[in-house]
């Protein structure tokens, strides 16, 4: 694990990068990195290969230009940087771009649901072990359990079964 600085605040630890299916909301890939690793460097690990469209936040700006994605048919939809979005005017073009950003945000929100389950339902807010390998193994198990919880919610209640 490693430290990083965001603004004037220092953070120590690791990041979990996940790939989520937009249709089902289930996690299909996960990578753990030190806190100082850029999100864009892990984008190619989060794709399973059959995607036609991939959505990312503003940390993934320029991902389609990277060497790992040359020759790929995946179309990237990356969020606009916060400063550029604030600088949009009030004309029709700016309103159309803002509407496009809102649509991207709704699709990207599926990535946050497994993190909600992990942090709020399972109480996993801090890493438990020293080193990325053990924490990554724990995250694989937790995201697998989160998938089961999210899939159960999508399928509805099991007839004749009580509360799980």
PyMOL commands that set and color helices and strands:
alter all, ss='L'
color gray80, all
select helices_A, chain A and resi 39-45+58-60+63-65+67-69+82-86+92-108+110-121+132-155
alter helices_A, ss='H'
color red, helices_A
select strands_A, chain A and resi 2-6+9-20+27-34+53-56+75-78
alter strands_A, ss='S'
color yellow, strands_A
deselect
rebuild
show_as cartoon
